[in-house]
Amino acid sequence: MDDAALLEMGKAWPLLEELYITRYCDSGYQVTPNAFVSLLQHCPHLVSIAVTVDWSTIDVRAIPPDFPSQGFSHKTLSRAFFGGSRIDHPINVAAFISVIAPNLNLIEAWSPEIHGDDDYLAYSPAWNLVPDLIKTFPILRNQGKMLLLNELIKMHEVRMGTTRLRSPEAKNEGVTAVDADEGGEGFEEDSGSERHSVYMH
C-alpha cells in the first residue's frame, strides 16, 4: 500500500464509509499524511478507517508552519485505527488530526495481540494522549481567536486615538482665538461632538 494506491481507492469509491487496510494485521507499508488527506477529500462519507500512516513530516519537535491539511476538514470521520504508526510528539500529530478530522473520537494504535507486548508498551503511550489533545485544540483555537480579536481591537483604538491627536480638528478643538480686527474682541471656536465498506488483509 502506497500513496498512489490509496488515492486510486478514494477516486474509485467516493461513497465509501469504511476502509480497513491494516486493522487486523501488521503492515510495513505506510502512506503519507498528504495521501491520507487526499483520501478523505475523495471520500466525504468515510466514517471509519484503518491505515498505517508515516507521520514523520508532522511528528517533529517544532510544529511545522503549514500542515499539509490543504485547507480541508472532514466532518464524518469518527474512528481511526493507525496500526503500527510510530510517533514521538503526540501534540503535533493531534494538532494535525484536529484540523483535518475534528470529529474523530476513537483512535487506536499498537495492539499487543498484533505487534507484541514490547512494541505496544513502547509506542502506545504517545497515541493514548492524542484523543484528549484533539478535544483540547478547538478550545485553544477559540481562545486564540478571541485573544487575537482583542489585540486587533486595541490596535485599532490606539491607531484611531493617534489619528485624532494628529488631525487639525483635534489640535484646534477647545482653543480660544483672538480676532485680529479692531477692538480685539475675542471669540471661542466650538468644534462639536462626534455505508460502503472495504476490508483488506
Backbone bond lengths (Angstrom), bond angles and torsions (degrees), N, CA, C in turn:
res aa  C-N    CA-C-N  psi(-1)  N-CA   C-N-CA  omega(-1)  CA-C   N-CA-C  phi
1 M - - - 1.458 - - 1.528 109.38 -
2 D 1.339 116.04 124.91 1.458 120.58 177.25 1.525 108.44 -134.51
3 D 1.343 116.16 -176.46 1.464 120.56 -176.93 1.522 112.31 -59.78
4 A 1.318 116.51 -43.86 1.464 120.92 -176.70 1.530 111.12 -63.21
5 A 1.339 116.26 -43.46 1.461 120.02 -179.57 1.526 111.27 -65.27
6 L 1.337 116.88 -40.72 1.461 120.35 179.52 1.525 110.99 -64.93
7 L 1.325 115.82 -39.88 1.458 120.21 179.15 1.525 111.21 -65.54
8 E 1.319 117.35 -39.54 1.462 120.96 177.45 1.522 111.17 -62.53
9 M 1.330 117.06 -38.19 1.466 120.47 176.60 1.521 110.67 -61.48
10 G 1.320 115.02 -45.22 1.458 119.26 -178.94 1.516 112.24 -61.81
11 K 1.312 116.95 -41.05 1.460 121.30 -179.80 1.533 111.26 -70.10
12 A 1.339 116.34 -35.23 1.468 120.52 -176.55 1.523 112.29 -77.25
13 W 1.342 117.17 -30.22 1.472 120.54 -175.48 1.534 110.81 -125.42
14 P 1.317 118.87 69.72 1.468 120.67 -177.09 1.531 113.75 -66.39
15 L 1.336 117.88 -19.59 1.464 121.15 -179.98 1.529 112.24 -94.41
16 L 1.312 116.42 10.30 1.459 121.81 -177.29 1.531 110.93 -59.62
17 E 1.333 115.32 135.97 1.459 120.96 177.28 1.527 112.47 -111.98
18 E 1.321 117.16 -29.01 1.463 121.69 178.36 1.521 109.17 -137.11
19 L 1.330 116.21 134.86 1.462 121.58 177.01 1.520 108.38 -138.50
20 Y 1.328 116.73 110.72 1.459 121.74 -178.69 1.526 109.06 -115.34
21 I 1.323 115.61 109.98 1.460 121.10 179.58 1.521 110.95 -104.41
22 T 1.332 116.97 -41.01 1.476 120.13 -174.03 1.520 112.76 -130.50
23 R 1.308 118.77 24.61 1.462 119.01 -176.22 1.520 112.62 -69.62
24 Y 1.314 117.26 -39.59 1.461 120.63 -173.50 1.526 113.23 -109.84
25 C 1.317 116.89 15.25 1.465 119.32 178.27 1.515 109.05 -154.30
26 D 1.324 116.08 159.09 1.457 121.56 176.63 1.521 108.85 -87.92
27 S 1.321 116.19 143.26 1.461 119.97 -178.54 1.514 110.17 -140.19
28 G 1.321 115.97 137.85 1.455 120.79 176.68 1.516 112.39 -84.33
29 Y 1.330 117.27 -6.40 1.462 121.59 -179.11 1.525 110.07 -87.87
30 Q 1.312 115.12 134.06 1.451 120.58 179.99 1.519 110.13 -132.88
31 V 1.330 115.46 150.89 1.467 120.66 175.65 1.521 108.43 -110.46
32 T 1.309 116.88 161.14 1.460 121.60 -179.22 1.529 110.09 -85.84
33 P 1.333 117.40 161.53 1.473 119.77 175.14 1.527 112.59 -57.65
34 N 1.332 117.65 -34.13 1.466 120.28 178.47 1.519 111.17 -61.90
35 A 1.333 116.69 -42.72 1.464 120.59 178.73 1.522 110.42 -67.17
36 F 1.322 116.93 -37.47 1.460 121.62 177.66 1.526 110.38 -60.62
37 V 1.326 116.74 -45.17 1.461 121.40 178.70 1.532 110.59 -64.92
38 S 1.329 116.89 -42.17 1.464 120.68 179.39 1.524 111.57 -60.84
39 L 1.338 116.48 -40.19 1.463 119.95 177.18 1.526 110.65 -60.43
40 L 1.318 116.78 -45.43 1.460 120.29 179.65 1.526 111.41 -63.14
41 Q 1.311 117.19 -35.71 1.458 120.60 178.59 1.527 111.45 -64.25
42 H 1.322 116.23 -39.45 1.464 120.40 -178.41 1.526 112.63 -81.52
43 C 1.334 117.62 -15.16 1.471 121.34 -178.04 1.527 109.83 -125.49
44 P 1.311 118.31 76.58 1.469 121.12 -175.32 1.520 114.56 -67.67
45 H 1.349 118.31 -14.28 1.461 121.53 -178.89 1.533 112.72 -98.72
46 L 1.301 117.15 3.66 1.466 121.27 -176.57 1.529 110.17 -62.87
47 V 1.339 115.41 128.68 1.461 121.58 -179.25 1.520 111.46 -109.88
48 S 1.339 116.47 -35.89 1.460 120.51 -175.49 1.524 109.88 -139.81
49 I 1.350 115.50 139.64 1.463 119.77 -178.40 1.523 110.12 -144.23
50 A 1.323 115.23 146.50 1.466 121.18 173.04 1.521 107.49 -130.83
51 V 1.327 116.33 111.72 1.456 121.74 -178.41 1.524 108.66 -156.61
52 T 1.312 116.61 145.48 1.463 121.07 178.01 1.524 109.05 -91.10
53 V 1.330 115.88 124.90 1.469 121.76 -175.78 1.524 109.72 -112.91
54 D 1.318 116.01 137.67 1.463 121.88 173.11 1.532 107.58 -86.68
55 W 1.315 116.77 102.78 1.469 121.30 -174.45 1.529 113.18 -89.16
56 S 1.313 118.44 12.76 1.466 120.48 -170.84 1.529 113.35 -60.33
57 T 1.326 118.14 -29.57 1.477 119.38 179.67 1.522 111.49 -76.48
58 I 1.325 117.12 -19.09 1.461 122.08 178.82 1.519 111.07 -101.45
59 D 1.329 116.27 -35.53 1.458 123.14 -174.21 1.526 110.81 -82.80
60 V 1.321 115.69 70.68 1.466 122.09 -179.41 1.524 108.45 -127.37
61 R 1.346 115.74 168.84 1.464 119.69 -175.64 1.525 112.16 -64.50
62 A 1.322 116.61 -48.87 1.460 120.96 179.41 1.525 109.02 -97.01
63 I 1.331 116.58 135.17 1.451 120.24 179.25 1.517 108.89 -63.93
64 P 1.334 118.29 125.64 1.467 120.87 -179.47 1.521 110.96 -57.84
65 P 1.349 118.00 144.23 1.470 120.15 -178.09 1.513 112.88 -62.10
66 D 1.328 117.77 -29.47 1.463 119.48 177.93 1.532 109.28 -137.99
67 F 1.326 116.13 112.56 1.454 120.76 175.87 1.520 109.21 -69.48
68 P 1.343 117.32 150.97 1.468 119.02 178.02 1.524 112.32 -78.30
69 S 1.339 117.26 47.79 1.458 120.84 -178.93 1.517 111.41 -83.90
70 Q 1.342 116.54 -15.27 1.465 122.37 177.25 1.532 110.88 58.42
71 G 1.326 116.84 29.32 1.451 121.17 179.34 1.517 113.45 64.14
72 F 1.319 117.36 28.56 1.461 122.16 -172.17 1.522 111.10 -118.17
73 S 1.345 116.38 144.67 1.454 121.88 176.56 1.527 108.91 -138.49
74 H 1.341 115.93 123.43 1.469 122.05 -178.59 1.527 108.57 -93.68
75 K 1.336 117.41 128.24 1.466 121.09 -170.79 1.519 114.50 -95.25
76 T 1.339 119.13 -20.11 1.462 119.72 -171.55 1.528 114.54 -101.59
77 L 1.325 118.44 -19.34 1.467 120.14 -177.78 1.528 110.18 -64.73
78 S 1.344 116.43 122.13 1.458 120.22 -178.01 1.528 113.30 -123.81
79 R 1.356 118.02 -16.37 1.468 120.98 -178.97 1.526 109.66 -133.43
80 A 1.332 116.01 136.46 1.464 120.85 178.59 1.524 109.67 -142.15
81 F 1.323 115.20 134.60 1.460 122.43 177.79 1.531 106.75 -120.52
82 F 1.328 115.72 107.61 1.458 120.58 -172.56 1.524 113.42 -97.33
83 G 1.323 117.91 9.87 1.457 121.60 172.49 1.514 113.35 54.80
84 G 1.335 116.02 -127.37 1.455 121.60 -177.31 1.517 113.79 -94.95
85 S 1.328 117.23 38.33 1.470 120.93 177.59 1.523 109.35 -76.48
86 R 1.332 116.59 121.60 1.458 121.01 -178.63 1.527 111.11 -92.23
87 I 1.333 116.10 136.60 1.460 121.14 174.56 1.521 109.27 -138.91
88 D 1.330 116.21 150.00 1.462 122.06 176.67 1.525 112.01 -116.85
89 H 1.340 117.32 -18.94 1.456 121.78 -176.94 1.534 109.30 -126.10
90 P 1.329 116.68 82.29 1.465 120.58 -175.17 1.525 114.31 -60.88
91 I 1.334 117.96 -26.84 1.464 120.07 179.93 1.527 110.25 -62.67
92 N 1.323 116.92 -44.66 1.463 120.41 -179.50 1.521 111.66 -64.98
93 V 1.329 115.88 -44.25 1.463 120.08 -179.67 1.526 110.12 -64.64
94 A 1.325 117.14 -42.36 1.464 120.80 178.69 1.524 111.51 -64.19
95 A 1.329 117.11 -38.19 1.463 120.51 178.23 1.526 110.72 -62.13
96 F 1.316 116.34 -41.92 1.463 121.25 178.96 1.527 110.90 -65.13
97 I 1.330 116.71 -49.17 1.458 120.85 -177.97 1.527 110.80 -64.04
98 S 1.329 117.59 -36.83 1.461 120.39 -178.95 1.520 112.30 -65.07
99 V 1.327 116.54 -22.18 1.470 120.75 177.71 1.518 110.84 -83.83
100 I 1.340 117.09 -47.34 1.467 119.54 -173.80 1.526 112.82 -84.75
101 A 1.342 118.36 -24.25 1.471 121.46 -179.07 1.522 108.95 -143.06
102 P 1.320 118.26 70.53 1.471 121.19 -173.34 1.519 114.45 -65.90
103 N 1.339 118.46 -17.94 1.464 121.09 -178.81 1.529 112.98 -99.06
104 L 1.318 116.36 11.73 1.460 120.65 178.02 1.527 109.09 -72.10
105 N 1.334 117.03 115.46 1.468 119.89 -176.19 1.521 114.01 -117.92
106 L 1.334 117.30 -5.99 1.472 120.10 176.25 1.522 108.90 -130.37
107 I 1.327 115.91 119.11 1.465 121.52 178.51 1.522 108.21 -129.82
108 E 1.325 115.66 129.65 1.461 120.74 177.28 1.524 109.55 -129.19
109 A 1.325 115.30 144.55 1.468 121.56 176.56 1.517 108.32 -157.28
110 W 1.300 116.24 151.57 1.458 123.38 174.37 1.535 112.54 59.08
111 S 1.325 114.65 76.34 1.460 120.64 174.63 1.527 110.00 -80.11
112 P 1.334 118.84 132.85 1.473 120.29 178.97 1.525 111.80 -64.86
113 E 1.337 116.99 -30.12 1.463 119.83 179.55 1.528 111.80 -68.77
114 I 1.315 116.62 -32.28 1.468 120.53 -176.49 1.524 111.83 -94.00
115 H 1.325 117.35 -43.28 1.459 120.88 -171.67 1.528 113.88 -101.58
116 G 1.323 117.92 -9.95 1.460 120.19 -178.96 1.522 111.48 94.27
117 D 1.314 115.79 155.14 1.456 120.43 -175.26 1.524 112.97 -65.81
118 D 1.323 117.49 -39.48 1.469 120.14 -175.97 1.526 111.32 -62.26
119 D 1.347 117.25 -50.96 1.456 120.46 179.50 1.524 111.19 -65.39
120 Y 1.313 115.74 -37.78 1.474 119.76 178.69 1.523 110.54 -59.86
121 L 1.324 117.13 -47.24 1.463 121.28 -179.79 1.521 112.01 -67.93
122 A 1.322 116.76 -29.55 1.467 120.61 -177.48 1.525 112.68 -79.02
123 Y 1.339 117.15 -38.51 1.468 119.77 -169.31 1.529 115.35 -112.49
124 S 1.328 118.34 -16.67 1.468 118.96 -177.30 1.534 114.21 -73.98
125 P 1.358 119.83 -31.04 1.474 117.76 -178.47 1.522 113.84 -56.96
126 A 1.329 118.12 -39.08 1.465 120.05 179.02 1.523 110.87 -62.65
127 W 1.343 115.79 -42.44 1.470 119.30 179.86 1.523 111.45 -68.28
128 N 1.322 117.98 -29.85 1.463 120.13 -179.95 1.529 112.29 -63.93
129 L 1.328 116.81 -22.88 1.465 121.22 179.37 1.529 112.54 -80.66
130 V 1.321 117.24 -24.05 1.467 121.83 -170.10 1.534 113.17 -61.77
131 P 1.339 121.18 -47.52 1.474 119.34 -177.76 1.526 113.87 -56.94
132 D 1.342 117.33 -43.62 1.470 119.96 179.27 1.518 111.43 -67.15
133 L 1.323 116.62 -36.55 1.466 120.04 178.19 1.527 111.10 -65.44
134 I 1.329 116.50 -38.13 1.465 120.61 179.16 1.529 110.43 -60.26
135 K 1.330 116.78 -38.90 1.464 120.50 178.99 1.524 111.51 -68.84
136 T 1.330 116.81 -26.53 1.465 121.14 -176.41 1.519 112.57 -79.27
137 F 1.331 117.61 -34.65 1.464 120.43 -172.29 1.526 114.37 -61.52
138 P 1.340 120.63 -40.18 1.472 118.50 177.06 1.529 112.46 -59.33
139 I 1.348 116.40 -37.18 1.460 119.96 178.11 1.522 110.37 -64.33
140 L 1.343 115.78 -44.13 1.462 120.06 179.47 1.521 111.23 -64.30
141 R 1.340 116.23 -38.82 1.471 119.02 179.30 1.524 110.91 -64.36
142 N 1.343 116.95 -42.18 1.456 120.00 179.34 1.523 111.02 -64.52
143 Q 1.347 115.75 -40.96 1.458 118.94 177.08 1.521 110.78 -64.43
144 G 1.329 115.59 -39.77 1.469 119.69 178.36 1.512 111.75 -63.63
145 K 1.329 116.41 -39.45 1.467 120.31 178.44 1.525 110.91 -63.90
146 M 1.351 116.56 -41.23 1.454 119.98 179.28 1.519 111.34 -66.30
147 L 1.354 116.29 -41.25 1.459 119.40 177.64 1.520 111.27 -63.10
148 L 1.334 116.02 -42.26 1.462 120.29 178.88 1.524 110.51 -64.25
149 L 1.334 116.56 -42.27 1.461 120.39 179.15 1.520 110.83 -61.82
150 N 1.344 116.55 -43.56 1.461 119.85 178.45 1.520 111.73 -62.80
151 E 1.337 117.08 -39.38 1.461 120.04 178.48 1.524 111.11 -65.54
152 L 1.342 116.13 -39.95 1.463 119.69 178.16 1.527 111.13 -64.23
153 I 1.338 116.42 -39.35 1.467 120.13 178.15 1.523 110.30 -63.49
154 K 1.341 116.20 -43.37 1.465 119.80 178.83 1.518 111.07 -62.78
155 M 1.339 116.97 -43.61 1.459 120.69 179.12 1.522 110.41 -61.60
156 H 1.334 116.73 -41.31 1.465 120.87 179.29 1.519 110.75 -63.59
157 E 1.348 116.70 -43.69 1.458 120.02 -179.61 1.524 111.40 -64.23
158 V 1.343 116.42 -41.43 1.467 119.94 178.42 1.525 110.33 -63.87
159 R 1.342 116.36 -43.25 1.470 120.42 -179.48 1.521 111.31 -64.01
160 M 1.332 116.99 -41.97 1.457 120.62 179.80 1.521 110.59 -67.06
161 G 1.348 116.47 -38.06 1.453 119.39 177.95 1.514 111.85 -64.95
162 T 1.324 116.92 -40.55 1.468 121.38 177.87 1.524 110.69 -65.02
163 T 1.329 116.85 -40.42 1.466 121.04 179.34 1.521 111.15 -63.00
164 R 1.329 116.34 -41.96 1.463 119.93 179.49 1.523 111.29 -64.38
165 L 1.341 117.48 -39.26 1.462 120.35 179.93 1.517 111.79 -66.63
166 R 1.351 117.15 -31.42 1.451 121.00 -177.34 1.522 113.62 -86.03
167 S 1.338 117.87 -14.51 1.465 120.66 -174.81 1.520 110.23 -75.32
168 P 1.365 118.64 148.51 1.474 122.13 178.52 1.512 111.83 -59.20
169 E 1.341 116.91 -36.42 1.460 119.26 -179.59 1.520 111.15 -61.93
170 A 1.372 115.78 -40.44 1.458 119.64 -179.42 1.519 111.25 -67.81
171 K 1.345 116.10 -35.47 1.470 119.37 -179.27 1.520 111.58 -67.96
172 N 1.361 116.65 -37.08 1.461 120.74 -176.08 1.520 112.72 -89.02
173 E 1.350 115.88 -8.47 1.453 120.13 -175.10 1.520 110.58 -63.36
174 G 1.336 115.92 125.12 1.461 120.70 175.77 1.518 113.83 77.44
175 V 1.361 119.37 7.25 1.472 121.54 -178.29 1.519 110.02 -88.47
176 T 1.339 117.61 137.49 1.469 122.51 177.58 1.512 109.60 -92.09
177 A 1.346 116.88 125.72 1.461 121.27 -178.92 1.514 109.37 -110.76
178 V 1.300 116.99 154.89 1.464 123.34 179.83 1.508 108.87 -109.76
179 D 1.310 116.55 126.55 1.460 121.21 -179.74 1.510 109.21 -67.46
180 A 1.307 118.02 136.80 1.471 122.28 -176.81 1.510 112.35 -85.01
181 D 1.347 117.22 -4.63 1.460 118.99 -179.89 1.518 110.85 -70.98
182 E 1.330 114.51 169.87 1.452 119.72 179.85 1.512 109.58 -61.73
183 G 1.246 116.45 144.15 1.441 122.79 -178.28 1.513 111.30 99.42
184 G 1.355 117.98 -23.27 1.451 122.05 175.38 1.511 114.14 57.82
185 E 1.340 116.80 32.26 1.445 118.44 -179.63 1.525 110.30 -71.88
186 G 1.303 114.92 133.76 1.466 119.34 -178.33 1.520 112.01 -87.04
187 F 1.370 115.05 158.79 1.458 119.45 174.21 1.515 108.60 -145.77
188 E 1.340 117.80 155.36 1.453 123.30 178.57 1.508 109.66 -107.28
189 E 1.341 115.75 135.96 1.463 122.11 -179.93 1.519 109.16 -97.80
190 D 1.348 116.46 118.24 1.467 121.32 -178.07 1.522 108.88 -100.74
191 S 1.304 117.58 121.60 1.463 121.03 -175.47 1.530 112.35 -88.81
192 G 1.330 123.20 -14.51 1.464 124.07 -179.07 1.513 111.63 85.34
193 S 1.403 117.52 -176.55 1.456 121.85 -179.33 1.536 112.00 -122.36
194 E 1.089 115.50 160.45 1.445 119.76 -174.63 1.693 117.25 -128.27
195 R 59.310 146.30 -168.14 1.447 131.59 99.80 1.562 126.25 -136.34
196 H 1.395 98.98 88.62 1.490 102.57 172.96 1.523 107.22 -114.75
197 S 1.405 118.23 140.38 1.456 121.17 -173.24 1.521 111.03 -125.62
198 V 1.342 115.92 143.13 1.466 121.49 174.95 1.520 106.99 -133.35
199 Y 1.316 116.55 127.79 1.460 122.40 178.19 1.519 107.38 -116.06
200 M 1.322 116.68 128.39 1.463 120.80 178.68 1.513 108.72 -126.42
201 H 1.304 117.44 137.09 1.468 122.01 -179.14 1.524 109.79 -124.75
